[in-house]
Amino acid sequence: MTIQSSAYSSKELRWFFRERQQAIEDWFNIHDAALDQQKERHDFYLDMFPSDHISYKLREGKTEIKIRSGGPNTVFNFGKYSGYAESWLKWSLSLKNNIGSPEQLYDLNMSRFIEIIKRRSLVMFEVYPDAALSRIPAGIFPAEGCQVEYTALQISGDSWFSYSFEAFGSGEQIDRNFNLVTHHVLSEIAGVQLTAKNSYSYPALLKSFH
């Protein structure tokens, strides 16, 4: 999957929490992706209030635009877990210079952007034509797959945590990739509250800061 300049589709499921989720962290620790070992990064989201269907951010010399193309009313259920699965179209573009802050690029008041400081644990799965799954190194994007992410966030001094799945691939296979990986991973996790009440997107989260 090429993410430097081309648009690509994804199906995403995300939950937010105010407290650390030990059961989720234990799963990432087993997969050698401990949260506390991850590098901190700074993402700057353009404040698009009151919209929750579009996102624009600047991060480490890249800009990313996301538009929701399906959802947020698509209900996901697996056992006792529930949430809202959303389809997104994303463009990721590299800037000529490694710009790390909007004020280096735009003639805008910095209050137009919301800074989110992140530490992300990532586990990537490739999905094969026979529906078999294989974990591959994070940072490598196969043609068909799904990324599992657990992130510690700092937003305006508040601590948040996010747990998500992001499936991608050819159009007719994205749902298959999503279902295979979510069911596989969630069957290995217990003792965490994953409900529709705390399932929403980053743009929806940022609306709560108004």
SESE-127135 format. One line per 2 residues: their letters; for each residue x, y, z of N, C-alpha, C, O. Coordinates in pm, 1 decimal. Layout:
BEGIN
a = X:Y:Z:X:Y:Z:X:Y:Z:X:Y:Z; ...
# end
This chain:
BEGIN
mt = 85.1:-118.7:0.0:0.0:0.0:0.0:88.1:122.9:0.0:179.1:132.2:82.3; 64.7:216.8:-88.4:140.5:340.0:-94.2:64.5:449.5:-22.0:-51.5:475.7:-53.9
iq = 128.4:514.1:75.2:58.2:616.0:152.1:124.1:752.9:140.6:82.8:846.1:209.5; 226.9:767.9:54.3:296.7:894.8:46.7:217.3:999.9:-29.8:216.6:1116.2:10.2
ss = 150.4:962.5:-138.6:82.4:1063.6:-217.1:-54.6:1018.8:-267.2:-133.8:1103.0:-309.7; -84.9:891.1:-263.6:-209.3:840.7:-318.5:-317.1:833.9:-211.7:-288.4:817.4:-93.1
ay = -440.9:846.8:-255.7:-552.9:828.4:-165.5:-575.8:679.5:-145.5:-559.9:600.8:-238.8; -612.5:641.3:-25.7:-649.6:501.9:-3.6:-763.5:493.5:96.5:-785.0:583.5:177.8
ss = -835.2:383.0:88.1:-952.4:362.2:171.7:-918.1:277.0:292.6:-828.6:192.6:287.6; -990.1:300.1:400.6:-969.7:220.9:521.4:-1103.7:203.6:592.8:-1197.4:281.0:573.2
ke = -1109.8:100.6:675.2:-1222.4:80.6:765.6:-1166.3:80.0:906.3:-1076.4:2.0:937.6; -1219.8:167.6:992.0:-1158.3:191.0:1121.7:-1259.8:175.3:1234.7:-1378.3:205.8:1221.0
lr = -1207.8:126.8:1345.6:-1285.3:110.0:1468.6:-1197.1:159.6:1582.1:-1084.1:113.1:1597.3; -1247.3:253.7:1662.2:-1164.0:315.6:1764.4:-1243.0:337.2:1892.5:-1361.9:368.8:1889.9
wf = -1174.3:319.3:2004.2:-1229.8:351.2:2136.3:-1135.3:446.3:2208.5:-1013.9:441.5:2188.6; -1191.9:533.0:2292.7:-1113.1:624.2:2374.7:-1140.9:599.4:2522.0:-1251.8:563.0:2561.0
fr = -1036.2:620.1:2604.1:-1044.5:599.3:2748.7:-970.4:712.4:2819.5:-882.5:775.9:2761.3; -1006.4:737.0:2945.3:-932.4:832.7:3026.8:-824.4:764.8:3110.6:-734.7:831.8:3161.9
er = -832.3:633.2:3124.6:-735.2:559.7:3204.9:-661.2:457.8:3118.0:-711.9:414.6:3014.5; -541.5:420.5:3161.2:-465.5:315.2:3092.8:-543.8:184.9:3100.5:-614.2:158.8:3198.0
qq = -530.5:103.7:2996.1:-603.2:-22.6:2985.9:-502.1:-137.2:2992.1:-438.8:-171.8:2892.3; -488.5:-195.0:3111.0:-382.6:-292.5:3132.2:-399.1:-416.8:3046.1:-300.4:-471.7:2997.3
ai = -522.7:-461.8:3026.8:-544.7:-581.5:2945.4:-498.0:-559.6:2801.7:-440.8:-649.4:2740.1; -522.6:-440.0:2748.9:-476.1:-408.4:2613.8:-324.0:-397.5:2611.4:-259.1:-448.6:2520.2
ed = -266.9:-330.3:2712.5:-122.0:-315.5:2717.3:-53.5:-451.1:2727.5:52.6:-471.7:2668.5; -113.2:-543.5:2801.6:-54.4:-677.5:2814.1:-45.6:-745.4:2677.2:53.4:-812.0:2647.2
wf = -149.1:-728.4:2594.4:-147.1:-788.9:2460.8:-34.9:-730.3:2376.8:36.4:-804.0:2308.7; -18.3:-598.8:2380.8:90.4:-535.9:2304.0:226.8:-574.9:2360.1:322.2:-590.6:2284.0
ni = 237.5:-590.6:2491.5:364.9:-633.7:2549.5:403.8:-771.8:2498.8:520.4:-795.9:2467.7; 307.9:-861.8:2490.3:333.4:-996.9:2440.0:384.5:-990.3:2296.4:465.2:-1073.4:2254.7
hd = 337.3:-891.1:2221.0:376.8:-876.5:2080.8:493.7:-779.5:2063.7:514.3:-724.1:1955.7; 570.2:-759.6:2172.2:692.6:-677.5:2167.4:665.9:-536.6:2117.8:744.3:-481.7:2040.4
aa = 555.4:-477.7:2162.1:520.9:-341.1:2122.5:475.5:-263.2:2245.9:368.5:-202.4:2246.0; 557.7:-265.8:2350.6:522.2:-201.2:2476.7:504.3:-50.3:2457.3:585.3:14.3:2390.8
ld = 399.8:4.1:2514.6:367.3:145.5:2496.8:478.0:236.2:2548.3:513.6:333.7:2482.1; 533.2:205.6:2665.6:631.1:294.7:2728.1:763.9:298.8:2652.9:848.7:382.9:2683.1
qq = 783.4:210.7:2556.7:905.7:209.8:2478.8:893.4:287.5:2347.5:988.4:293.8:2269.6; 776.1:346.6:2323.6:752.1:412.5:2195.9:794.6:558.9:2199.7:788.8:624.3:2303.9
ke = 836.6:608.0:2085.7:881.1:746.1:2070.7:761.8:841.6:2070.2:657.9:811.9:2011.2; 777.2:954.6:2135.3:673.4:1056.9:2137.0:672.1:1133.6:2005.0:777.4:1162.0:1947.7
rh = 553.1:1166.6:1957.6:540.1:1248.1:1837.4:431.3:1352.2:1859.5:346.3:1337.7:1947.4; 435.5:1458.0:1777.6:341.3:1568.0:1792.1:259.6:1580.5:1664.1:314.8:1603.2:1556.4
df = 128.1:1565.6:1676.4:36.0:1582.9:1564.7:-42.9:1711.8:1586.2:-87.8:1739.9:1697.3; -59.5:1790.0:1479.7:-135.4:1914.2:1486.7:-258.3:1900.8:1397.6:-246.8:1890.2:1275.5
yl = -377.9:1901.4:1460.9:-504.0:1887.2:1389.2:-566.9:2024.6:1368.7:-581.8:2101.7:1463.5; -603.6:2054.6:1244.4:-676.3:2178.0:1218.0:-813.8:2168.5:1284.0:-885.8:2070.3:1266.2
dm = -848.8:2271.3:1360.0:-977.7:2273.9:1428.8:-1088.8:2297.9:1326.4:-1101.1:2407.6:1271.9; -1169.0:2195.0:1300.9:-1276.7:2203.4:1202.4:-1414.1:2198.0:1267.2:-1512.3:2162.5:1202.1
fp = -1421.5:2233.0:1394.5:-1548.6:2234.6:1465.7:-1651.9:2315.1:1387.7:-1619.8:2423.8:1339.6; -1777.4:2264.7:1373.1:-1834.5:2148.1:1441.6:-1828.9:2017.8:1360.4:-1894.8:1920.7:1397.5
sd = -1753.9:2013.4:1253.4:-1750.3:1894.1:1169.0:-1682.8:1777.8:1241.1:-1585.9:1797.0:1314.6; -1734.6:1657.5:1219.3:-1668.8:1537.7:1270.4:-1649.2:1433.3:1160.8:-1627.4:1315.6:1189.2
hi = -1657.4:1478.0:1034.0:-1643.8:1383.1:923.6:-1520.9:1410.9:837.7:-1500.2:1345.2:735.6; -1439.1:1508.4:878.9:-1318.9:1541.4:803.2:-1207.2:1576.1:900.3:-1231.2:1631.6:1007.5
sy = -1085.0:1542.8:861.2:-969.9:1566.3:947.9:-852.5:1611.2:863.2:-827.6:1557.8:755.1; -780.1:1711.4:914.7:-657.1:1755.6:849.5:-551.1:1769.8:958.4:-574.0:1836.0:1059.7
kl = -434.5:1707.5:937.4:-329.9:1718.4:1038.4:-192.9:1732.4:973.2:-171.0:1694.9:858.0; -101.9:1788.0:1052.5:38.2:1802.9:1015.3:121.3:1723.9:1115.3:104.7:1737.3:1236.5
re = 211.6:1640.7:1062.0:296.5:1559.6:1150.3:430.7:1533.6:1084.4:438.1:1469.7:979.4; 536.0:1583.1:1146.3:673.2:1547.2:1110.4:697.6:1552.6:959.5:745.5:1456.0:900.0
gk = 664.4:1665.7:898.9:692.6:1683.2:757.2:591.6:1622.1:663.4:618.0:1610.9:543.6; 475.3:1581.8:714.7:370.2:1526.2:630.7:237.2:1592.0:664.2:213.5:1632.3:778.1
te = 151.3:1602.3:564.6:13.6:1643.3:587.7:-77.8:1526.3:554.1:-49.1:1446.7:464.6; -187.6:1517.4:626.7:-281.9:1408.6:604.3:-423.1:1462.7:607.8:-462.0:1533.7:700.5
ik = -499.3:1428.0:505.4:-640.2:1464.3:496.6:-723.1:1336.5:501.1:-692.8:1240.7:430.0; -826.3:1334.1:583.3:-915.8:1218.9:592.5:-1060.5:1266.1:582.0:-1099.6:1363.6:646.3
ir = -1139.1:1197.0:501.0:-1281.7:1224.8:486.7:-1358.7:1095.7:512.6:-1328.7:992.0:453.4; -1457.1:1102.3:600.3:-1537.0:983.8:629.3:-1630.0:955.0:513.7:-1705.1:1042.1:469.9
sg = -1624.8:832.7:464.4:-1707.2:793.8:349.5:-1817.5:696.3:386.9:-1902.2:663.7:303.7; -1817.4:649.8:510.3:-1921.1:558.1:556.9:-1924.6:554.4:707.9:-1819.7:563.1:771.7
gp = -2042.3:541.7:766.8:-2058.2:546.5:911.2:-2105.0:686.3:950.1:-2139.5:764.2:861.2; -2108.0:722.0:1079.1:-2057.8:644.5:1191.5:-2160.3:551.0:1254.2:-2142.0:507.4:1367.8
nt = -2267.1:519.5:1183.1:-2374.1:439.5:1242.4:-2362.8:290.0:1211.5:-2457.0:214.8:1236.6; -2247.7:245.8:1156.9:-2226.4:104.0:1131.5:-2181.7:38.2:1260.9:-2068.8:58.3:1305.6
vf = -2269.4:-39.8:1320.6:-2242.1:-98.1:1452.2:-2156.8:-223.3:1437.9:-2185.0:-310.5:1355.7; -2052.4:-230.7:1519.2:-1966.0:-348.1:1526.2:-1998.2:-423.3:1655.1:-2008.4:-362.8:1761.9
nf = -2014.1:-554.4:1645.1:-2036.1:-637.7:1762.4:-1951.7:-762.9:1752.4:-1949.2:-829.3:1648.7; -1882.4:-795.1:1861.0:-1808.6:-919.9:1870.4:-1811.2:-962.6:2016.3:-1742.3:-904.8:2100.4
gk = -1891.2:-1064.0:2045.5:-1906.5:-1104.5:2184.1:-1962.2:-990.6:2266.6:-2065.7:-933.4:2232.3; -1894.2:-957.0:2375.4:-1937.9:-847.7:2462.2:-1886.1:-711.7:2416.4:-1916.0:-610.2:2479.2
ys = -1809.8:-708.4:2309.0:-1752.1:-584.1:2260.3:-1839.9:-521.0:2152.8:-1899.2:-590.8:2070.6; -1847.5:-387.3:2154.6:-1925.6:-317.0:2053.3:-1860.7:-182.6:2024.8:-1782.3:-131.6:2104.8
gy = -1894.5:-126.4:1910.3:-1840.6:3.2:1872.8:-1896.8:44.8:1738.6:-1989.4:-17.5:1686.7; -1840.0:150.8:1682.8:-1884.0:203.0:1554.0:-1769.0:195.7:1454.0:-1663.7:256.3:1473.9
ae = -1790.7:121.4:1347.6:-1691.3:109.0:1241.2:-1719.6:215.5:1135.9:-1833.8:234.9:1094.3; -1613.8:283.9:1093.6:-1627.5:392.2:997.5:-1534.9:368.7:878.8:-1424.6:316.4:894.4
sw = -1580.5:407.8:760.1:-1497.8:401.8:640.3:-1442.8:540.7:611.7:-1514.8:640.3:619.6; -1313.3:545.9:578.0:-1246.2:672.7:554.3:-1168.9:667.8:423.7:-1124.6:561.6:379.9
lk = -1153.3:784.1:362.1:-1065.2:802.2:248.0:-955.3:896.8:293.4:-983.5:1003.9:347.2; -829.8:857.7:271.9:-716.9:930.7:327.4:-616.3:966.5:218.5:-588.3:887.4:128.4
ws = -562.2:1089.2:229.4:-450.0:1133.0:147.0:-335.4:1169.5:240.1:-355.2:1243.9:336.2; -216.1:1118.2:213.0:-97.8:1150.3:292.2:8.5:1205.2:198.8:48.9:1138.1:103.8
ls = 54.7:1328.7:225.8:148.0:1397.3:137.5:271.3:1440.9:215.5:260.0:1497.0:324.5; 387.7:1415.1:159.9:512.8:1457.9:221.1:546.5:1600.0:177.0:535.8:1633.1:58.9
lk = 587.3:1683.7:272.1:631.0:1818.7:242.3:777.6:1817.9:200.1:850.8:1724.1:231.3; 820.6:1922.9:128.9:958.7:1928.5:82.9:1056.3:1942.3:199.4:1168.0:1890.8:194.1
nn = 1014.1:2011.1:303.1:1098.5:2028.8:421.4:1036.0:1957.6:539.8:914.3:1939.6:544.6; 1117.9:1917.2:634.7:1068.6:1844.8:751.2:1007.1:1942.2:850.8:1062.8:1969.2:957.2
ig = 891.1:1993.9:813.2:821.7:2092.9:896.0:746.9:2021.5:1007.0:674.3:1925.0:983.1; 765.7:2070.6:1129.1:704.7:2002.8:1241.9:594.9:2080.0:1310.5:530.4:2027.5:1401.2
sp = 571.4:2205.0:1269.4:470.3:2287.0:1334.7:395.8:2369.9:1230.4:457.6:2415.9:1134.5; 265.3:2390.3:1246.2:187.8:2466.4:1147.7:238.9:2608.4:1126.9:227.0:2661.8:1016.7
eq = 295.3:2670.6:1229.8:340.6:2808.7:1217.0:459.4:2820.6:1122.6:491.5:2930.5:1077.5; 525.5:2708.6:1092.0:633.1:2709.1:994.3:580.5:2701.9:851.2:655.2:2724.6:756.0
ly = 453.4:2670.6:836.4:395.9:2648.0:704.8:283.9:2746.0:670.6:268.8:2784.9:554.8; 205.9:2785.9:770.3:86.9:2865.7:744.4:92.3:3000.4:816.6:153.2:3014.2:922.6
dl = 27.8:3096.9:756.9:10.5:3226.5:820.0:-122.9:3224.8:893.1:-218.6:3291.3:853.5; -126.6:3146.4:1001.5:-248.2:3127.8:1079.4:-216.2:3139.5:1227.6:-104.6:3110.9:1271.0
nm = -314.5:3181.3:1303.2:-301.2:3179.5:1447.4:-294.6:3034.0:1494.2:-374.8:2951.1:1451.2; -199.7:3003.2:1581.9:-183.4:2864.4:1625.7:-306.0:2810.5:1698.2:-320.0:2689.3:1714.7
sr = -394.9:2899.7:1741.7:-517.0:2852.0:1807.4:-607.7:2778.4:1710.6:-700.9:2710.1:1753.1; -581.6:2791.1:1578.7:-660.6:2717.8:1480.8:-625.8:2568.9:1479.5:-698.3:2488.9:1420.4
fi = -515.7:2531.6:1544.0:-471.9:2392.3:1548.1:-477.2:2338.4:1690.4:-455.9:2411.1:1787.4; -506.1:2209.6:1700.2:-506.9:2139.9:1828.9:-390.6:2041.1:1827.7:-384.4:1952.0:1743.0
ei = -299.5:2057.9:1921.4:-183.7:1969.3:1928.1:-216.5:1845.0:2011.0:-269.9:1854.9:2121.4; -183.8:1728.7:1956.1:-198.5:1603.1:2029.7:-61.4:1536.5:2035.5:-2.0:1505.5:1932.3
ik = -12.7:1515.2:2155.7:114.0:1445.7:2176.2:83.1:1297.4:2190.7:1.6:1258.6:2274.4; 148.7:1213.3:2108.2:113.3:1071.9:2101.7:235.6:982.6:2125.9:347.8:1015.3:2087.3
rr = 210.2:870.7:2190.1:301.6:755.5:2190.8:220.3:636.2:2144.3:123.7:597.9:2210.3; 257.8:576.3:2030.8:175.4:473.4:1967.8:245.4:338.1:1968.2:362.1:326.4:1931.1
sl = 171.4:236.9:2010.9:213.3:97.8:1992.1:138.1:43.4:1872.1:16.0:56.4:1864.4; 209.7:-17.6:1778.1:148.9:-67.8:1656.0:182.2:-214.6:1635.6:295.9:-257.1:1656.3
vm = 82.6:-291.3:1595.1:102.3:-429.1:1550.7:30.1:-442.2:1416.4:-88.8:-412.1:1405.4; 103.3:-487.5:1315.1:49.6:-496.3:1179.5:27.0:-642.2:1140.4:112.7:-727.7:1163.0
fe = -89.6:-669.5:1081.5:-120.6:-802.5:1030.2:-137.9:-796.4:879.1:-203.9:-706.6:826.7; -78.3:-892.0:810.0:-105.3:-911.9:668.0:-210.9:-1019.8:654.0:-208.6:-1119.3:726.4
vy = -304.4:-1000.5:560.2:-409.3:-1098.4:534.6:-384.9:-1158.5:396.3:-373.5:-1086.2:297.4; -377.0:-1291.6:390.5:-345.2:-1362.2:266.4:-473.0:-1403.7:193.7:-581.0:-1402.6:252.8
pd = -461.4:-1440.5:65.6:-581.3:-1477.5:-11.4:-662.1:-1590.4:50.8:-783.8:-1596.3:32.8; -595.8:-1680.9:124.4:-668.6:-1791.5:187.3:-723.7:-1753.7:324.7:-769.8:-1840.0:399.4
aa = -718.8:-1622.4:358.3:-769.6:-1568.2:484.6:-678.5:-1595.9:602.6:-717.7:-1570.8:716.6; -558.5:-1646.5:579.6:-461.1:-1664.0:686.6:-404.5:-1528.0:726.5:-396.2:-1436.5:644.5
ls = -365.5:-1515.7:854.3:-308.6:-1392.5:906.8:-162.8:-1414.5:944.5:-123.0:-1523.3:986.3; -84.5:-1308.7:928.7:55.4:-1314.4:970.1:95.5:-1178.9:1023.8:70.2:-1076.8:959.8
ri = 157.7:-1176.4:1140.4:207.5:-1049.9:1192.3:335.3:-1013.4:1118.4:422.3:-1098.1:1097.9; 346.6:-885.2:1077.9:464.6:-837.2:1008.6:515.6:-713.4:1080.2:442.1:-655.6:1160.3
pa = 639.0:-670.1:1054.7:693.9:-553.2:1125.9:611.1:-428.0:1101.8:566.4:-403.1:989.8; 590.5:-348.4:1208.1:522.4:-220.3:1193.7:602.6:-130.8:1099.9:725.6:-131.8:1101.2
gi = 531.1:-53.5:1018.9:597.6:32.3:921.9:601.1:-26.8:783.1:628.8:43.7:686.1; 573.0:-156.4:772.3:559.8:-222.4:642.9:410.9:-237.8:614.4:336.7:-291.3:696.8
fp = 367.0:-190.6:497.0:225.3:-193.1:463.9:201.4:-292.0:351.7:237.3:-265.0:237.0; 141.3:-406.6:382.5:111.4:-504.9:277.9:-5.9:-458.8:192.5:-71.3:-359.5:224.6
ae = -32.0:-529.1:86.0:-145.1:-494.0:0.3:-278.1:-513.7:72.9:-371.9:-436.2:54.6; -284.8:-618.2:155.2:-407.2:-648.4:230.6:-370.3:-666.2:376.7:-282.4:-746.0:409.3
gc = -436.9:-592.4:465.3:-401.0:-608.1:604.9:-482.2:-520.7:697.4:-581.7:-459.7:658.2; -436.2:-516.1:824.0:-503.3:-437.4:926.9:-401.8:-403.4:1034.4:-325.4:-488.7:1079.5
qv = -402.5:-278.4:1074.2:-313.6:-228.8:1179.0:-390.0:-218.6:1310.3:-502.1:-167.9:1314.4; -327.8:-267.6:1418.2:-384.8:-257.9:1552.4:-300.5:-156.9:1629.8:-177.7:-165.5:1629.6
ey = -364.4:-63.3:1694.5:-293.2:49.2:1755.4:-344.1:77.1:1896.6:-464.5:75.2:1922.4; -249.8:103.1:1987.5:-282.3:150.5:2122.0:-197.5:274.5:2145.7:-75.3:269.8:2131.0
ta = -261.4:385.8:2182.4:-192.4:514.0:2186.0:-221.5:588.7:2315.4:-335.9:596.3:2360.2; -115.9:643.5:2374.5:-129.6:736.8:2486.3:-129.8:877.7:2429.7:-44.4:912.3:2348.2
lq = -226.4:959.9:2473.0:-245.8:1093.3:2417.8:-239.1:1198.8:2527.8:-280.3:1175.3:2641.4; -186.1:1315.6:2491.2:-195.4:1435.0:2574.4:-259.8:1543.8:2489.6:-205.7:1583.3:2386.4
is = -376.6:1592.5:2534.2:-449.9:1696.3:2462.3:-483.0:1807.3:2560.9:-561.2:1787.4:2653.9; -423.7:1923.5:2540.4:-448.3:2039.1:2629.0:-427.0:2001.9:2775.2:-501.7:2045.5:2862.7
gd = -325.5:1921.9:2800.7:-292.6:1882.4:2936.7:-371.2:1764.2:2989.8:-343.6:1717.3:3100.3; -468.9:1714.3:2913.9:-549.1:1599.3:2956.1:-490.6:1470.6:2899.4:-440.8:1467.8:2786.9
sw = -497.3:1364.4:2978.8:-449.5:1233.2:2934.6:-564.9:1151.1:2879.2:-671.9:1142.5:2939.3; -540.5:1090.8:2762.8:-635.8:1000.9:2699.3:-560.2:879.4:2648.1:-438.1:881.6:2632.3
fs = -636.9:771.9:2622.3:-580.6:652.8:2560.0:-676.2:607.1:2451.4:-798.0:619.0:2465.0; -619.9:554.8:2343.8:-700.7:511.6:2229.9:-659.1:371.2:2188.3:-541.2:335.8:2191.2
ys = -759.0:292.1:2149.7:-736.3:155.4:2100.2:-812.5:143.2:1969.9:-931.3:175.0:1964.0; -744.3:96.8:1863.8:-811.0:100.2:1733.8:-763.4:-9.3:1640.1:-658.2:-70.4:1658.8
fe = -846.7:-31.4:1537.3:-816.0:-118.2:1423.9:-832.9:-35.3:1297.1:-928.6:41.2:1284.9; -740.1:-50.5:1202.9:-749.8:17.7:1074.5:-719.2:-82.2:964.2:-603.6:-118.6:942.6
af = -823.2:-126.3:894.6:-807.9:-224.4:786.9:-798.2:-153.1:653.4:-858.8:-47.7:634.1; -722.6:-210.1:561.7:-702.5:-150.9:430.0:-685.8:-261.7:327.8:-674.8:-379.0:363.6
gs = -683.9:-224.5:200.4:-666.6:-321.7:93.3:-750.3:-284.1:-27.1:-798.3:-171.3:-38.3; -767.1:-379.3:-116.8:-853.9:-356.7:-231.8:-997.9:-345.9:-182.7:-1035.2:-407.5:-82.8
ge = -1078.1:-267.3:-253.7:-1211.1:-232.1:-205.1:-1294.0:-348.0:-155.2:-1355.3:-339.2:-48.8; -1297.1:-458.0:-231.4:-1383.2:-569.5:-194.8:-1328.2:-653.7:-80.7:-1398.3:-739.9:-27.7
qi = -1202.7:-629.2:-42.5:-1139.8:-709.8:61.3:-1126.3:-637.9:196.0:-1090.6:-700.5:295.8; -1154.0:-509.0:199.7:-1132.8:-435.8:324.4:-1219.9:-489.1:437.1:-1171.8:-506.7:549.1
dr = -1347.7:-515.1:409.2:-1435.7:-570.6:512.9:-1384.1:-705.2:561.6:-1385.5:-731.8:681.8; -1338.3:-790.9:469.7:-1282.8:-921.3:509.2:-1162.4:-901.9:600.4:-1152.6:-966.4:704.8
nf = -1070.6:-813.6:561.8:-950.6:-790.3:642.5:-987.2:-738.7:781.0:-929.4:-780.2:881.5; -1083.1:-648.6:784.7:-1128.8:-591.8:911.9:-1186.6:-699.8:1003.0:-1149.5:-709.5:1120.0
nl = -1276.6:-780.1:949.4:-1341.9:-882.4:1030.9:-1242.9:-987.4:1080.8:-1247.7:-1027.1:1197.2; -1154.2:-1031.9:994.2:-1058.9:-1135.5:1033.6:-968.9:-1088.7:1146.9:-948.0:-1161.3:1244.1
vt = -916.1:-969.1:1134.9:-819.3:-922.5:1234.9:-887.4:-880.7:1364.6:-838.5:-913.8:1472.6; -998.5:-809.1:1356.9:-1066.5:-770.9:1480.6:-1109.1:-894.1:1559.8:-1090.4:-898.4:1681.4
hh = -1165.4:-992.9:1493.8:-1211.3:-1113.1:1564.5:-1092.7:-1190.5:1622.5:-1100.5:-1241.8:1734.1; -984.3:-1198.5:1547.6:-865.2:-1269.5:1595.9:-808.1:-1201.3:1719.8:-780.7:-1267.6:1819.8
vl = -790.1:-1070.5:1714.2:-725.3:-998.7:1824.4:-816.6:-990.2:1946.2:-772.0:-1014.9:2058.2; -942.9:-955.9:1926.2:-1032.7:-938.9:2040.4:-1060.6:-1069.8:2112.4:-1095.1:-1069.4:2230.5
se = -1046.1:-1181.0:2042.7:-1063.3:-1310.8:2109.5:-948.6:-1338.9:2206.7:-958.0:-1429.1:2289.9; -839.9:-1261.1:2195.7:-724.3:-1280.8:2283.2:-719.4:-1181.1:2398.6:-627.4:-1185.4:2480.3
ia = -816.6:-1092.4:2406.0:-817.2:-988.1:2508.7:-941.5:-1002.2:2595.6:-1051.6:-1025.2:2545.7; -921.9:-988.1:2726.4:-1033.9:-993.2:2819.8:-1011.3:-887.5:2928.1:-899.3:-841.3:2950.3
gv = -1120.0:-851.1:2993.9:-1107.9:-758.6:3105.3:-1098.2:-612.9:3065.4:-1036.8:-533.6:3136.8; -1157.7:-575.5:2951.9:-1157.8:-435.9:2908.8:-1297.4:-400.4:2859.6:-1366.4:-483.1:2800.0
ql = -1338.4:-276.0:2885.4:-1469.9:-229.3:2844.0:-1459.4:-162.5:2707.4:-1408.2:-51.1:2696.2; -1507.5:-229.8:2604.7:-1509.5:-175.7:2469.1:-1655.2:-164.8:2427.5:-1716.1:-262.9:2384.9
ta = -1710.6:-45.0:2440.3:-1853.0:-26.2:2416.9:-1875.9:85.7:2315.8:-1786.7:166.4:2289.5; -1996.0:89.3:2259.8:-2030.0:193.0:2163.9:-2023.2:331.8:2226.7:-2001.7:430.6:2156.5
kn = -2041.1:339.8:2356.7:-2040.7:469.9:2424.7:-1907.3:541.1:2411.1:-1903.4:663.7:2400.7; -1797.3:465.5:2411.2:-1665.4:529.2:2401.7:-1597.1:499.0:2267.9:-1474.3:500.1:2258.3
sy = -1678.3:472.1:2164.7:-1626.9:442.4:2031.0:-1659.4:558.2:1936.9:-1775.8:583.7:1906.3; -1555.8:627.6:1891.7:-1573.3:738.4:1798.7:-1438.5:773.0:1737.6:-1337.6:710.3:1770.0
sy = -1436.1:871.8:1649.7:-1316.4:906.6:1573.8:-1240.5:1021.1:1640.9:-1289.8:1081.6:1736.1; -1120.7:1050.2:1590.9:-1047.0:1166.8:1638.4:-1124.3:1296.8:1618.1:-1132.6:1376.8:1711.3
pa = -1181.7:1321.1:1498.9:-1258.6:1445.5:1484.9:-1371.9:1457.5:1585.6:-1399.5:1567.0:1634.5; -1437.8:1346.3:1617.4:-1544.6:1350.0:1717.2:-1487.9:1380.2:1856.4:-1549.4:1453.5:1933.9
ll = -1370.8:1323.8:1888.0:-1307.4:1352.9:2017.6:-1274.4:1501.6:2028.5:-1299.5:1563.6:2131.9; -1219.0:1558.1:1923.4:-1176.8:1698.5:1929.4:-1295.4:1792.3:1944.8:-1280.2:1901.9:1998.7
ks = -1413.7:1751.4:1898.5:-1534.1:1833.7:1919.7:-1563.6:1852.5:2067.9:-1620.0:1954.5:2107.4; -1525.8:1754.8:2150.3:-1555.0:1761.3:2293.1:-1472.7:1867.3:2364.7:-1501.4:1900.0:2479.8
fh = -1370.6:1921.6:2298.4:-1288.1:2024.3:2361.0:-1342.5:2165.0:2336.9:-1277.3:2264.0:2370.0; -1461.6:2173.1:2279.5:-1526.0:2303.9:2260.6:-1634.0:2325.1:2366.2:-1699.7:2429.3:2367.2
# end
